C-alpha cells in the first residue's frame, strides 16, 4: 500500500529547520561541550558516548513528565 508520504529535505548545516535537532544541539552544548576540554578525539568519543547513554537511560525525558 502506497501512502504518498515523503521524507522532508533539510539542508546540511541547517539545524534550525528541525526543532528536535536544534534542541539536542543546544542541550549537548549546554550540558557537556561548554564544560569540557578534550585532549584527543578518543577522549571526546568516550565522554560524549557516556553522556548520550546517561541521557537515553538514566535521565527522565521532559516529554514523559
PDB file of N, CA, C and O in Angstrom:
ATOM      1  N   UNK A   1       0.844  -1.175   0.000  1.00  0.00           N
ATOM      2  CA  UNK A   1       0.000   0.000   0.000  1.00  0.00           C
ATOM      3  C   UNK A   1       0.893   1.243   0.000  1.00  0.00           C
ATOM      4  O   UNK A   1       1.744   1.392   0.876  1.00  0.00           O
ATOM      5  N   UNK A   2       0.711   2.097  -0.937  1.00  0.00           N
ATOM      6  CA  UNK A   2       1.496   3.320  -1.058  1.00  0.00           C
ATOM      7  C   UNK A   2       0.667   4.481  -0.521  1.00  0.00           C
ATOM      8  O   UNK A   2      -0.466   4.703  -0.950  1.00  0.00           O
ATOM      9  N   UNK A   3       1.246   5.214   0.420  1.00  0.00           N
ATOM     10  CA  UNK A   3       0.532   6.311   1.062  1.00  0.00           C
ATOM     11  C   UNK A   3       0.868   7.646   0.422  1.00  0.00           C
ATOM     12  O   UNK A   3       0.052   8.567   0.448  1.00  0.00           O
ATOM     13  N   UNK A   4       2.035   7.761  -0.140  1.00  0.00           N
ATOM     14  CA  UNK A   4       2.459   9.015  -0.746  1.00  0.00           C
ATOM     15  C   UNK A   4       3.264   9.890   0.201  1.00  0.00           C
ATOM     16  O   UNK A   4       3.524  11.054  -0.102  1.00  0.00           O
ATOM     17  N   UNK A   5       3.659   9.345   1.337  1.00  0.00           N
ATOM     18  CA  UNK A   5       4.477  10.109   2.278  1.00  0.00           C
ATOM     19  C   UNK A   5       5.904  10.189   1.758  1.00  0.00           C
ATOM     20  O   UNK A   5       6.423   9.238   1.174  1.00  0.00           O
ATOM     21  N   UNK A   6       6.529  11.342   1.981  1.00  0.00           N
ATOM     22  CA  UNK A   6       7.908  11.526   1.544  1.00  0.00           C
ATOM     23  C   UNK A   6       8.722  12.107   2.688  1.00  0.00           C
ATOM     24  O   UNK A   6       8.174  12.741   3.589  1.00  0.00           O
ATOM     25  N   UNK A   7      10.006  11.894   2.651  1.00  0.00           N
ATOM     26  CA  UNK A   7      10.913  12.454   3.636  1.00  0.00           C
ATOM     27  C   UNK A   7      11.135  13.925   3.334  1.00  0.00           C
ATOM     28  O   UNK A   7      11.376  14.303   2.188  1.00  0.00           O
ATOM     29  N   UNK A   8      11.053  14.765   4.379  1.00  0.00           N
ATOM     30  CA  UNK A   8      11.306  16.192   4.206  1.00  0.00           C
ATOM     31  C   UNK A   8      12.808  16.415   4.052  1.00  0.00           C
ATOM     32  O   UNK A   8      13.608  15.788   4.747  1.00  0.00           O
ATOM     33  N   UNK A   9      13.184  17.294   3.153  1.00  0.00           N
ATOM     34  CA  UNK A   9      14.588  17.596   2.942  1.00  0.00           C
ATOM     35  C   UNK A   9      15.002  18.731   3.873  1.00  0.00           C
ATOM     36  O   UNK A   9      14.378  19.792   3.889  1.00  0.00           O
ATOM     37  N   UNK A  10      16.058  18.496   4.646  1.00  0.00           N
ATOM     38  CA  UNK A  10      16.638  19.527   5.496  1.00  0.00           C
ATOM     39  C   UNK A  10      18.059  19.755   4.999  1.00  0.00           C
ATOM     40  O   UNK A  10      18.880  18.837   4.983  1.00  0.00           O
ATOM     41  N   UNK A  11      18.330  20.957   4.606  1.00  0.00           N
ATOM     42  CA  UNK A  11      19.643  21.293   4.052  1.00  0.00           C
ATOM     43  C   UNK A  11      20.738  21.053   5.079  1.00  0.00           C
ATOM     44  O   UNK A  11      20.555  21.374   6.253  1.00  0.00           O
ATOM     45  N   UNK A  12      21.880  20.495   4.665  1.00  0.00           N
ATOM     46  CA  UNK A  12      23.007  20.307   5.589  1.00  0.00           C
ATOM     47  C   UNK A  12      23.407  21.636   6.219  1.00  0.00           C
ATOM     48  O   UNK A  12      23.447  22.667   5.547  1.00  0.00           O
ATOM     49  N   UNK A  13      23.701  21.599   7.504  1.00  0.00           N
ATOM     50  CA  UNK A  13      24.103  22.814   8.203  1.00  0.00           C
ATOM     51  C   UNK A  13      22.941  23.720   8.531  1.00  0.00           C
ATOM     52  O   UNK A  13      23.134  24.910   8.784  1.00  0.00           O
ATOM     53  N   UNK A  14      21.716  23.169   8.532  1.00  0.00           N
ATOM     54  CA  UNK A  14      20.521  23.968   8.813  1.00  0.00           C
ATOM     55  C   UNK A  14      19.702  23.352   9.948  1.00  0.00           C
ATOM     56  O   UNK A  14      18.549  22.982   9.727  1.00  0.00           O
ATOM     57  N   UNK A  15      20.259  23.230  11.153  1.00  0.00           N
ATOM     58  CA  UNK A  15      19.520  22.586  12.238  1.00  0.00           C
ATOM     59  C   UNK A  15      18.273  23.353  12.640  1.00  0.00           C
ATOM     60  O   UNK A  15      17.381  22.776  13.261  1.00  0.00           O
ATOM     61  N   UNK A  16      18.180  24.648  12.304  1.00  0.00           N
ATOM     62  CA  UNK A  16      17.007  25.440  12.656  1.00  0.00           C
ATOM     63  C   UNK A  16      15.765  24.971  11.909  1.00  0.00           C
ATOM     64  O   UNK A  16      14.650  25.362  12.256  1.00  0.00           O
ATOM     65  N   UNK A  17      15.943  24.138  10.890  1.00  0.00           N
ATOM     66  CA  UNK A  17      14.802  23.605  10.156  1.00  0.00           C
ATOM     67  C   UNK A  17      14.204  22.391  10.866  1.00  0.00           C
ATOM     68  O   UNK A  17      13.144  21.908  10.469  1.00  0.00           O
ATOM     69  N   UNK A  18      14.859  21.900  11.896  1.00  0.00           N
ATOM     70  CA  UNK A  18      14.379  20.737  12.619  1.00  0.00           C
ATOM     71  C   UNK A  18      14.475  21.028  14.117  1.00  0.00           C
ATOM     72  O   UNK A  18      15.571  21.069  14.677  1.00  0.00           O
ATOM     73  N   UNK A  19      13.332  21.226  14.757  1.00  0.00           N
ATOM     74  CA  UNK A  19      13.302  21.595  16.168  1.00  0.00           C
ATOM     75  C   UNK A  19      13.939  20.566  17.080  1.00  0.00           C
ATOM     76  O   UNK A  19      14.548  20.926  18.087  1.00  0.00           O
ATOM     77  N   UNK A  20      13.805  19.268  16.738  1.00  0.00           N
ATOM     78  CA  UNK A  20      14.391  18.229  17.580  1.00  0.00           C
ATOM     79  C   UNK A  20      15.913  18.304  17.557  1.00  0.00           C
ATOM     80  O   UNK A  20      16.556  18.166  18.597  1.00  0.00           O
ATOM     81  N   UNK A  21      16.486  18.518  16.392  1.00  0.00           N
ATOM     82  CA  UNK A  21      17.943  18.607  16.273  1.00  0.00           C
ATOM     83  C   UNK A  21      18.445  19.865  16.973  1.00  0.00           C
ATOM     84  O   UNK A  21      19.476  19.840  17.646  1.00  0.00           O
ATOM     85  N   UNK A  22      17.719  20.957  16.812  1.00  0.00           N
ATOM     86  CA  UNK A  22      18.117  22.207  17.455  1.00  0.00           C
ATOM     87  C   UNK A  22      18.120  22.044  18.971  1.00  0.00           C
ATOM     88  O   UNK A  22      19.039  22.508  19.646  1.00  0.00           O
ATOM     89  N   UNK A  23      17.098  21.389  19.504  1.00  0.00           N
ATOM     90  CA  UNK A  23      17.018  21.154  20.942  1.00  0.00           C
ATOM     91  C   UNK A  23      18.160  20.262  21.426  1.00  0.00           C
ATOM     92  O   UNK A  23      18.781  20.540  22.452  1.00  0.00           O
ATOM     93  N   UNK A  24      18.432  19.193  20.681  1.00  0.00           N
ATOM     94  CA  UNK A  24      19.528  18.299  21.045  1.00  0.00           C
ATOM     95  C   UNK A  24      20.865  19.026  21.014  1.00  0.00           C
ATOM     96  O   UNK A  24      21.669  18.886  21.935  1.00  0.00           O
ATOM     97  N   UNK A  25      21.105  19.796  19.968  1.00  0.00           N
ATOM     98  CA  UNK A  25      22.371  20.531  19.863  1.00  0.00           C
ATOM     99  C   UNK A  25      22.545  21.511  21.017  1.00  0.00           C
ATOM    100  O   UNK A  25      23.641  21.635  21.563  1.00  0.00           O
ATOM    101  N   UNK A  26      21.478  22.208  21.393  1.00  0.00           N
ATOM    102  CA  UNK A  26      21.553  23.173  22.492  1.00  0.00           C
ATOM    103  C   UNK A  26      21.833  22.469  23.808  1.00  0.00           C
ATOM    104  O   UNK A  26      22.658  22.929  24.598  1.00  0.00           O
ATOM    105  N   UNK A  27      21.152  21.357  24.049  1.00  0.00           N
ATOM    106  CA  UNK A  27      21.344  20.606  25.299  1.00  0.00           C
ATOM    107  C   UNK A  27      22.756  20.023  25.366  1.00  0.00           C
ATOM    108  O   UNK A  27      23.403  20.077  26.412  1.00  0.00           O
ATOM    109  N   UNK A  28      23.228  19.471  24.260  1.00  0.00           N
ATOM    110  CA  UNK A  28      24.581  18.908  24.202  1.00  0.00           C
ATOM    111  C   UNK A  28      25.620  19.980  24.517  1.00  0.00           C
ATOM    112  O   UNK A  28      26.549  19.746  25.290  1.00  0.00           O
ATOM    113  N   UNK A  29      25.459  21.144  23.918  1.00  0.00           N
ATOM    114  CA  UNK A  29      26.408  22.231  24.149  1.00  0.00           C
ATOM    115  C   UNK A  29      26.346  22.717  25.591  1.00  0.00           C
ATOM    116  O   UNK A  29      27.383  22.877  26.234  1.00  0.00           O
ATOM    117  N   UNK A  30      25.123  22.957  26.114  1.00  0.00           N
ATOM    118  CA  UNK A  30      24.969  23.485  27.468  1.00  0.00           C
ATOM    119  C   UNK A  30      25.440  22.506  28.540  1.00  0.00           C
ATOM    120  O   UNK A  30      26.120  22.899  29.488  1.00  0.00           O
ATOM    121  N   UNK A  31      25.080  21.239  28.389  1.00  0.00           N
ATOM    122  CA  UNK A  31      25.350  20.267  29.436  1.00  0.00           C
ATOM    123  C   UNK A  31      26.722  19.614  29.340  1.00  0.00           C
ATOM    124  O   UNK A  31      27.224  19.093  30.336  1.00  0.00           O
ATOM    125  N   UNK A  32      27.328  19.632  28.176  1.00  0.00           N
ATOM    126  CA  UNK A  32      28.576  18.881  28.020  1.00  0.00           C
ATOM    127  C   UNK A  32      29.703  19.697  27.391  1.00  0.00           C
ATOM    128  O   UNK A  32      30.746  19.895  28.015  1.00  0.00           O
ATOM    129  N   UNK A  33      29.508  20.160  26.191  1.00  0.00           N
ATOM    130  CA  UNK A  33      30.623  20.726  25.435  1.00  0.00           C
ATOM    131  C   UNK A  33      31.186  22.015  26.018  1.00  0.00           C
ATOM    132  O   UNK A  33      32.395  22.237  25.955  1.00  0.00           O
ATOM    133  N   UNK A  34      30.334  22.872  26.587  1.00  0.00           N
ATOM    134  CA  UNK A  34      30.829  24.129  27.152  1.00  0.00           C
ATOM    135  C   UNK A  34      31.678  23.913  28.403  1.00  0.00           C
ATOM    136  O   UNK A  34      32.445  24.796  28.790  1.00  0.00           O
ATOM    137  N   UNK A  35      31.548  22.741  29.042  1.00  0.00           N
ATOM    138  CA  UNK A  35      32.275  22.492  30.273  1.00  0.00           C
ATOM    139  C   UNK A  35      33.434  21.524  30.144  1.00  0.00           C
ATOM    140  O   UNK A  35      34.050  21.166  31.147  1.00  0.00           O
ATOM    141  N   UNK A  36      33.739  21.099  28.945  1.00  0.00           N
ATOM    142  CA  UNK A  36      34.800  20.103  28.740  1.00  0.00           C
ATOM    143  C   UNK A  36      35.883  20.646  27.814  1.00  0.00           C
ATOM    144  O   UNK A  36      35.631  21.474  26.939  1.00  0.00           O
ATOM    145  N   UNK A  37      37.072  20.158  28.034  1.00  0.00           N
ATOM    146  CA  UNK A  37      38.194  20.430  27.143  1.00  0.00           C
ATOM    147  C   UNK A  37      38.764  19.070  26.768  1.00  0.00           C
ATOM    148  O   UNK A  37      39.315  18.375  27.622  1.00  0.00           O
ATOM    149  N   UNK A  38      38.641  18.689  25.524  1.00  0.00           N
ATOM    150  CA  UNK A  38      39.077  17.377  25.074  1.00  0.00           C
ATOM    151  C   UNK A  38      40.503  17.463  24.535  1.00  0.00           C
ATOM    152  O   UNK A  38      40.842  18.370  23.776  1.00  0.00           O
ATOM    153  N   UNK A  39      41.332  16.497  24.944  1.00  0.00           N
ATOM    154  CA  UNK A  39      42.724  16.479  24.513  1.00  0.00           C
ATOM    155  C   UNK A  39      42.962  15.509  23.362  1.00  0.00           C
ATOM    156  O   UNK A  39      44.035  15.503  22.760  1.00  0.00           O
ATOM    157  N   UNK A  40      41.946  14.679  23.056  1.00  0.00           N
ATOM    158  CA  UNK A  40      42.075  13.765  21.924  1.00  0.00           C
ATOM    159  C   UNK A  40      40.681  13.428  21.406  1.00  0.00           C
ATOM    160  O   UNK A  40      39.685  13.590  22.110  1.00  0.00           O
ATOM    161  N   UNK A  41      40.632  12.968  20.187  1.00  0.00           N
ATOM    162  CA  UNK A  41      39.370  12.548  19.591  1.00  0.00           C
ATOM    163  C   UNK A  41      38.796  11.371  20.365  1.00  0.00           C
ATOM    164  O   UNK A  41      37.585  11.306  20.581  1.00  0.00           O
ATOM    165  N   UNK A  42      39.642  10.448  20.783  1.00  0.00           N
ATOM    166  CA  UNK A  42      39.181   9.270  21.526  1.00  0.00           C
ATOM    167  C   UNK A  42      38.554   9.667  22.855  1.00  0.00           C
ATOM    168  O   UNK A  42      37.527   9.113  23.247  1.00  0.00           O
ATOM    169  N   UNK A  43      39.164  10.624  23.553  1.00  0.00           N
ATOM    170  CA  UNK A  43      38.599  11.105  24.814  1.00  0.00           C
ATOM    171  C   UNK A  43      37.220  11.721  24.579  1.00  0.00           C
ATOM    172  O   UNK A  43      36.291  11.470  25.347  1.00  0.00           O
ATOM    173  N   UNK A  44      37.080  12.523  23.528  1.00  0.00           N
ATOM    174  CA  UNK A  44      35.792  13.131  23.195  1.00  0.00           C
ATOM    175  C   UNK A  44      34.753  12.056  22.903  1.00  0.00           C
ATOM    176  O   UNK A  44      33.616  12.161  23.365  1.00  0.00           O
ATOM    177  N   UNK A  45      35.119  11.025  22.146  1.00  0.00           N
ATOM    178  CA  UNK A  45      34.182   9.957  21.828  1.00  0.00           C
ATOM    179  C   UNK A  45      33.689   9.252  23.085  1.00  0.00           C
ATOM    180  O   UNK A  45      32.499   8.958  23.200  1.00  0.00           O
ATOM    181  N   UNK A  46      34.582   8.977  24.022  1.00  0.00           N
ATOM    182  CA  UNK A  46      34.216   8.274  25.255  1.00  0.00           C
ATOM    183  C   UNK A  46      33.296   9.135  26.123  1.00  0.00           C
ATOM    184  O   UNK A  46      32.274   8.653  26.610  1.00  0.00           O
ATOM    185  N   UNK A  47      33.651  10.392  26.313  1.00  0.00           N
ATOM    186  CA  UNK A  47      32.863  11.281  27.166  1.00  0.00           C
ATOM    187  C   UNK A  47      31.486  11.536  26.555  1.00  0.00           C
ATOM    188  O   UNK A  47      30.480  11.506  27.265  1.00  0.00           O
ATOM    189  N   UNK A  48      31.431  11.784  25.261  1.00  0.00           N
ATOM    190  CA  UNK A  48      30.153  12.053  24.594  1.00  0.00           C
ATOM    191  C   UNK A  48      29.270  10.807  24.598  1.00  0.00           C
ATOM    192  O   UNK A  48      28.059  10.918  24.789  1.00  0.00           O
ATOM    193  N   UNK A  49      29.846   9.637  24.394  1.00  0.00           N
ATOM    194  CA  UNK A  49      29.063   8.399  24.442  1.00  0.00           C
ATOM    195  C   UNK A  49      28.511   8.166  25.844  1.00  0.00           C
ATOM    196  O   UNK A  49      27.374   7.716  25.986  1.00  0.00           O
ATOM    197  N   UNK A  50      29.281   8.457  26.867  1.00  0.00           N
ATOM    198  CA  UNK A  50      28.808   8.327  28.241  1.00  0.00           C
ATOM    199  C   UNK A  50      27.631   9.269  28.494  1.00  0.00           C
ATOM    200  O   UNK A  50      26.643   8.874  29.113  1.00  0.00           O
ATOM    201  N   UNK A  51      27.734  10.512  28.019  1.00  0.00           N
ATOM    202  CA  UNK A  51      26.659  11.489  28.162  1.00  0.00           C
ATOM    203  C   UNK A  51      25.406  11.013  27.427  1.00  0.00           C
ATOM    204  O   UNK A  51      24.296  11.124  27.949  1.00  0.00           O
ATOM    205  N   UNK A  52      25.583  10.487  26.223  1.00  0.00           N
ATOM    206  CA  UNK A  52      24.459  10.003  25.425  1.00  0.00           C
ATOM    207  C   UNK A  52      23.731   8.867  26.128  1.00  0.00           C
ATOM    208  O   UNK A  52      22.501   8.847  26.181  1.00  0.00           O
ATOM    209  N   UNK A  53      24.496   7.918  26.669  1.00  0.00           N
ATOM    210  CA  UNK A  53      23.882   6.788  27.381  1.00  0.00           C
ATOM    211  C   UNK A  53      23.128   7.257  28.609  1.00  0.00           C
ATOM    212  O   UNK A  53      22.034   6.771  28.899  1.00  0.00           O
ATOM    213  N   UNK A  54      23.717   8.208  29.335  1.00  0.00           N
ATOM    214  CA  UNK A  54      23.048   8.758  30.511  1.00  0.00           C
ATOM    215  C   UNK A  54      21.720   9.411  30.117  1.00  0.00           C
ATOM    216  O   UNK A  54      20.698   9.189  30.765  1.00  0.00           O
ATOM    217  N   UNK A  55      21.741  10.200  29.072  1.00  0.00           N
ATOM    218  CA  UNK A  55      20.528  10.892  28.622  1.00  0.00           C
ATOM    219  C   UNK A  55      19.445   9.920  28.165  1.00  0.00           C
ATOM    220  O   UNK A  55      18.259  10.160  28.390  1.00  0.00           O
ATOM    221  N   UNK A  56      19.842   8.836  27.531  1.00  0.00           N
ATOM    222  CA  UNK A  56      18.867   7.901  26.978  1.00  0.00           C
ATOM    223  C   UNK A  56      18.380   6.852  27.964  1.00  0.00           C
ATOM    224  O   UNK A  56      17.366   6.203  27.706  1.00  0.00           O
ATOM    225  N   UNK A  57      19.076   6.662  29.099  1.00  0.00           N
ATOM    226  CA  UNK A  57      18.681   5.597  30.000  1.00  0.00           C
ATOM    227  C   UNK A  57      18.407   6.051  31.422  1.00  0.00           C
ATOM    228  O   UNK A  57      17.522   5.495  32.073  1.00  0.00           O
ATOM    229  N   UNK A  58      19.126   7.030  31.925  1.00  0.00           N
ATOM    230  CA  UNK A  58      19.012   7.407  33.330  1.00  0.00           C
ATOM    231  C   UNK A  58      18.122   8.630  33.518  1.00  0.00           C
ATOM    232  O   UNK A  58      17.181   8.606  34.311  1.00  0.00           O
ATOM    233  N   UNK A  59      18.419   9.682  32.796  1.00  0.00           N
ATOM    234  CA  UNK A  59      17.704  10.948  32.963  1.00  0.00           C
ATOM    235  C   UNK A  59      16.298  10.857  32.398  1.00  0.00           C
ATOM    236  O   UNK A  59      16.124  10.408  31.265  1.00  0.00           O
ATOM    237  N   UNK A  60      15.287  11.273  33.160  1.00  0.00           N
ATOM    238  CA  UNK A  60      13.923  11.253  32.622  1.00  0.00           C
ATOM    239  C   UNK A  60      13.762  12.295  31.519  1.00  0.00           C
ATOM    240  O   UNK A  60      14.342  13.379  31.588  1.00  0.00           O
ATOM    241  N   UNK A  61      12.994  11.970  30.533  1.00  0.00           N
ATOM    242  CA  UNK A  61      12.749  12.875  29.411  1.00  0.00           C
ATOM    243  C   UNK A  61      11.599  13.809  29.742  1.00  0.00           C
ATOM    244  O   UNK A  61      10.628  13.404  30.382  1.00  0.00           O
ATOM    245  N   UNK A  62      11.707  15.052  29.310  1.00  0.00           N
ATOM    246  CA  UNK A  62      10.677  16.045  29.566  1.00  0.00           C
ATOM    247  C   UNK A  62       9.320  15.656  29.001  1.00  0.00           C
ATOM    248  O   UNK A  62       8.283  15.973  29.584  1.00  0.00           O
ATOM    249  N   UNK A  63       9.328  14.971  27.867  1.00  0.00           N
ATOM    250  CA  UNK A  63       8.056  14.602  27.232  1.00  0.00           C
ATOM    251  C   UNK A  63       7.328  13.527  28.036  1.00  0.00           C
ATOM    252  O   UNK A  63       6.131  13.320  27.839  1.00  0.00           O
ATOM    253  N   UNK A  64       8.032  12.838  28.941  1.00  0.00           N
ATOM    254  CA  UNK A  64       7.403  11.815  29.760  1.00  0.00           C
ATOM    255  C   UNK A  64       6.912  12.364  31.098  1.00  0.00           C
ATOM    256  O   UNK A  64       6.322  11.638  31.898  1.00  0.00           O
ATOM    257  N   UNK A  65       7.159  13.632  31.327  1.00  0.00           N
ATOM    258  CA  UNK A  65       6.716  14.248  32.585  1.00  0.00           C
ATOM    259  C   UNK A  65       7.765  14.096  33.613  1.00  0.00           C
ATOM    260  O   UNK A  65       7.589  14.547  34.745  1.00  0.00           O
TER     261      UNK A  65
END
